[in-house]
């Protein structure tokens, strides 16, 4: 992007960038022991009519952050994104990539292709709301671990040494950092379970599945070991867990059965859930239809089962042992555990909610207004602006807090990390994408108070395998092959780029004609 004419302000900015680290440290409002901020604000960009663009910084490249970035007017705003990954993931199709129905790049959208003004690959570590400065920790790891495992390894360890730090200033801030998989403190989940929230997750699962079959096919492997290696355990009976079970069954029935016919008698797919029924967002008729389909396909569903521990199996290399409350001391062997249940708040949100700040011109100590049940940041319904409350009101009842809540200027929050005041919406991609479109439109028109956010429920869909699915909306219900057609059509049309609207059906066709690729590489 061409730099504008550099005047006194720009020269001052260049002088600031050449200061010694101590000077920068004092100017930022942060006090970090390792290094001083680098890369502070460059000369402001200007619009075609010579007016200064406001700098909008978006934290996160998920459904909320990426969707808002796409819709935000580049002629009006200087758009900057901060995210630990440089791409957006079309999460509804991740299960398909994990079994080879789709290739990984077909569900990715590179952030930099949107032509934004600046992208920083890193984690937002802290925010100074009074000075409008974000402290960022650079993320240059090439670890393919899931975001959940990565955040547990690199972000929740209080004793670790932080990476390179720098500051980014903002005029307006959009917090869209999303959430992470909730482990509920269960022993071994962090270390041994496979999450399914990112492309790195899908790749590891795909390799593990194929590795299990290859090891089970060796002549030195016993039948008892084969039973463990080819037991695929899925924890969580929501759409993600059910769709992965269905996709895995398709892979085994359509492709692996031809290659390993002698191993089919050892294969077992089990879905565990603590609730009385799976797919709680669907009515009983559709949920029962899904369970009937699974029963006929030989997929086991264990409701009201509580996993209490995962540990390595000393008697079978590459296997795991699952301790389930309902089974007493007996442990269940498995080759892989896919974890798809519950959400926890991003560490940044937890840190911000625990802190306090004083805004310019005020002596009142404030803090973010949080939802006691979900831990999400509460926003108003007009403009999705972040709400704040006096710190001394944090211990008061929710209705009292709501009366004392005010708006934090120029700070917005969307997606899984939020809760809109007066609305009870699920943490889904559909909600996040609609919030993103709404906020971008309001910012483009600069009319935050004109129209409140309303959620339009477009329905819920889940793939059940073998070209069948279920769909439920406020208008109708659908199941079977027609629901599968709707499922594929909806996800195809929701793909963000023209490139992926072409590549996704191409890979679907390749898999249908030639089968899935079962090579390990």
ABEGO torsion letter per residue (X at the ends): XBBBBBBAAAAAAAAAAABBAAAAAAAAGBBBAABBBBGBBBBBBBBAAGBBBBBBBBBEABAAAAAAAAABBAAABBBBBBBABABBBBAAAAAAAAAGABBAAAABBBAAAAGBABBBBEBBABBBAAAGBBBBBBBABABABBAAAAAAAAAABAABBBBBBBBBBBABBBBAAEBBBBAGGBBGAAAABBBBABAAAAAAAAAAAAAAAAAAABAABBAAAAAAAABBBBBEABAAAAAAAAAAAAAAAAAAAAABAAAAAABBBBBBBABABBGAABBAAAAAAAAAAAAAAGBBBBBGBBBABBBBBAABBGBBBBBBAAAEABBBBBABBBBBBEBBBBAAAAAAAABBBBBBGBABBBBBBBBAAAGBBBBBABGGBBBBBBAAAAABBAAAAAAABBBBBGBBBBEAABBBBGBBBBBBAAAAAAAAAAAAAAAAAGBAAABBBBBBBAEBBBBAEGGBBBBBBAABBBBEAAAAAAAAAAAAAABABAAAAAAAAAAAAAAAAAEBBABBX
